[in-house]
Amino acid sequence: MAQNNRSYSDCTLILPTLNEGATIGRIIRFIFRNYPGISVIVVDDGSTDSTREEAQALASQHRKLLFIDRNAEGRAAGLTGSMIDGMLASHTKFVIFMDADLQHPPEKIKDIIKSLRAGYDLAAGYREEVRGWPLYRMLISKVMINIGYLALRIRRRQTCKDIFSGFFGAKRSVLYGMYKKEGSRFVVLGYKYLFDILKCVQPGSLKISNIPYIFGGRKYGKSKASAKQVLALIRSFVT
């Protein structure tokens, strides 16, 4: 992406991290270079590699970078909890959530922001292509997604093209209001914040945009997919 002189001061990018030392530095530098004025919040969930040191060093150089150490604050580990903590710590009109392992393309952030500025309440990235996943993981993902859609439809809730996306943006006021009203239904130990949002939404109550992107193959670090994630997702289905 070429240098953009437009201000993104109305946006905060929230990066939940767990052992992303190989990528966190390059992604933060890319963000500040290409989205001038944007705020960034790194919410770490107990990394044991260099993630904390990398993020803290960059925070000393960028006044719009905040580092939150959930482990030091005694928070229970969980991706949804990290994303909610980041949202609560933000102060801008819009918030965007993205993984810090470079599987979500940071150049697509501009498309999410464009939708939000156009009046959408939520702009959800959807994976039009997934690269690098073995067949068994594709199958498990497909089964869980279908169960998730069924759970939402039974409850007559709003959906989008990728209900499990971890790459999305929203008006902060919408997320904050929903958390204050429905906070007990969010599985903070879980991994699908967007799904927890959708299960609280009546059809038509949110204006949702769908943003296509290619989910990249992992080049750094290890996948965090586990049976624990599946159990947390099942809990999200029934709460």
C-alpha positions in Angstrom: 0.0 0.0 0.0 1.3 3.4 -0.9 1.7 6.1 1.8 -1.7 7.6 2.6 -1.9 11.1 4.0 -5.6 10.8 5.1 -6.0 10.7 8.9 -7.3 7.5 10.5 -7.6 9.2 13.9 -11.2 8.0 14.2 -10.1 4.3 14.3 -8.4 2.0 16.7 -6.9 -1.3 15.6 -7.0 -4.0 18.3 -4.4 -6.8 18.0 -4.9 -9.7 20.5 -1.6 -11.5 20.8 -0.2 -14.8 22.1 3.4 -15.6 21.1 3.5 -13.4 18.0 7.1 -12.2 18.4 8.0 -13.1 14.8 5.3 -10.8 13.3 4.1 -8.2 15.8 6.9 -5.7 15.0 6.5 -5.8 11.3 2.7 -5.5 11.4 2.7 -2.5 13.8 5.3 -0.7 11.6 3.1 -1.4 8.6 0.0 -0.1 10.3 1.6 3.2 11.4 3.2 3.7 8.0 0.0 3.1 6.0 -2.7 4.4 8.4 -1.5 7.7 9.8 -3.3 8.9 12.9 -4.7 5.4 13.8 -4.5 4.1 17.4 -3.3 0.6 18.1 -3.9 -1.5 21.1 -1.9 -4.7 21.6 -3.7 -7.0 24.1 -1.4 -9.8 25.2 -2.7 -13.0 26.7 0.5 -14.3 28.4 3.1 -14.6 25.6 6.3 -16.5 26.5 8.3 -15.3 23.5 9.5 -11.8 22.6 6.0 -10.4 21.9 5.9 -8.3 25.1 9.3 -6.8 24.6 8.7 -6.0 21.0 5.4 -4.3 21.7 6.6 -2.4 24.7 9.6 -1.1 22.7 7.4 0.1 19.9 5.0 1.7 22.4 7.9 3.8 23.7 8.3 5.1 20.1 4.6 5.6 19.2 2.3 7.6 21.5 -0.7 6.0 19.8 0.3 2.5 20.7 -1.0 1.0 24.0 0.2 -2.4 25.3 -2.1 -4.3 27.7 -0.6 -7.3 29.6 -3.6 -9.3 30.6 -1.5 -11.9 32.3 0.1 -9.3 34.6 -3.4 -8.0 35.4 -4.5 -11.5 36.4 -7.0 -12.0 33.6 -8.1 -15.4 32.6 -6.8 -16.3 29.1 -9.2 -16.1 26.2 -9.2 -14.4 22.8 -12.7 -13.0 23.2 -11.7 -11.6 26.6 -8.7 -9.9 25.0 -10.8 -8.4 22.2 -13.3 -7.1 24.7 -10.6 -5.6 26.9 -9.1 -3.9 23.8 -12.6 -2.5 22.9 -13.1 -1.1 26.4 -9.7 0.5 26.4 -10.3 2.3 23.1 -11.7 5.8 22.7 -12.3 6.2 19.0 -15.5 6.1 16.9 -14.5 2.8 15.2 -12.6 -0.3 16.3 -11.1 -2.9 14.1 -10.0 -6.4 15.2 -7.2 -8.4 13.5 -4.9 -11.3 14.3 -1.3 -10.3 14.6 0.1 -13.4 12.8 -0.2 -11.9 9.3 -2.9 -14.4 8.2 -5.3 -11.4 8.0 -4.1 -9.0 5.3 -3.5 -5.5 6.9 -4.0 -3.8 3.5 -7.7 -4.8 3.8 -8.2 -2.6 6.9 -8.9 0.3 4.6 -11.9 -1.5 3.2 -13.3 -2.2 6.6 -12.9 1.5 7.6 -14.5 2.6 4.4 -17.6 0.6 5.1 -17.8 1.9 8.7 -17.5 5.5 7.5 -20.2 4.8 5.0 -22.6 4.1 7.8 -22.4 0.4 8.4 -22.5 -0.7 12.1 -20.3 -3.7 11.5 -17.9 -4.6 8.7 -17.0 -8.3 8.7 -14.2 -9.8 6.8 -15.0 -13.1 5.2 -12.6 -15.7 3.9 -13.2 -16.2 0.2 -10.1 -18.4 0.2 -8.2 -20.2 2.9 -4.5 -21.1 2.2 -2.4 -23.6 4.0 -5.0 -25.5 6.0 -4.9 -29.4 6.0 -8.1 -31.1 4.9 -9.1 -32.2 8.5 -9.0 -28.6 9.7 -11.1 -27.5 6.8 -13.6 -30.2 7.5 -13.8 -29.4 11.3 -14.1 -25.7 10.5 -17.0 -26.3 8.0 -18.9 -28.5 10.5 -18.6 -25.9 13.3 -19.6 -23.0 11.0 -22.7 -24.9 9.9 -23.6 -25.6 13.6 -23.0 -21.9 14.3 -25.3 -20.8 11.5 -28.0 -23.3 12.7 -27.7 -21.9 16.3 -28.2 -18.4 15.0 -31.1 -19.3 12.8 -32.9 -21.2 15.5 -32.7 -18.1 17.7 -33.6 -15.9 14.7 -30.5 -13.9 15.0 -28.6 -11.8 12.4 -25.8 -13.4 10.4 -23.0 -12.4 8.0 -20.9 -14.3 5.5 -18.3 -15.5 8.0 -19.8 -15.7 11.5 -16.5 -16.9 13.0 -14.3 -14.1 11.4 -11.6 -12.7 13.6 -11.1 -9.8 11.2 -13.8 -7.2 11.5 -14.6 -3.7 12.5 -17.6 -2.0 14.2 -18.8 1.2 15.7 -17.4 1.3 19.3 -20.7 2.6 20.6 -22.5 -0.5 19.3 -20.1 -3.0 20.9 -19.9 -1.1 24.1 -23.7 -0.9 24.4 -24.1 -4.5 23.6 -21.4 -5.6 26.2 -23.1 -3.5 28.9 -26.5 -5.1 28.1 -25.5 -8.6 27.2 -22.1 -9.0 28.8 -23.0 -12.2 30.7 -23.6 -14.0 27.4 -20.1 -13.4 26.0 -17.8 -16.4 26.5 -14.6 -14.4 27.5 -12.6 -17.6 27.6 -13.6 -18.4 24.1 -12.3 -17.5 20.6 -15.2 -16.2 18.5 -16.1 -12.7 19.6 -18.0 -12.0 16.4 -20.3 -15.0 16.9 -21.0 -13.8 20.5 -21.9 -10.4 19.1 -24.3 -11.9 16.4 -26.1 -14.1 18.8 -27.2 -11.0 20.7 -28.5 -9.2 17.5 -32.1 -9.3 16.2 -32.3 -9.6 12.4 -32.1 -6.2 10.7 -31.0 -4.3 13.8 -27.4 -3.9 12.6 -26.3 -2.7 9.2 -23.6 -5.2 8.2 -21.1 -5.1 5.4 -19.1 -8.1 4.2 -15.5 -7.6 3.1 -13.8 -10.5 1.1 -10.2 -11.4 1.8 -7.7 -14.3 1.4 -6.8 -16.0 4.7 -3.1 -16.5 4.3 -1.1 -19.5 5.1 0.9 -19.4 8.4 4.6 -18.5 7.9 5.5 -17.8 11.5 4.6 -19.4 14.8 2.2 -22.2 15.5 -1.5 -22.6 15.1 -3.4 -22.2 18.4 -6.3 -24.3 17.4 -7.1 -26.9 20.0 -9.9 -29.0 21.6 -10.2 -26.2 24.2 -11.3 -23.8 21.4 -14.0 -26.3 20.3 -15.3 -26.7 23.8 -15.4 -22.9 24.2 -17.3 -22.6 20.9 -19.9 -25.1 22.0 -20.4 -23.1 25.1 -21.0 -20.0 22.9 -23.6 -21.9 20.9 -25.7 -22.6 24.0 -25.4 -19.4 26.1 
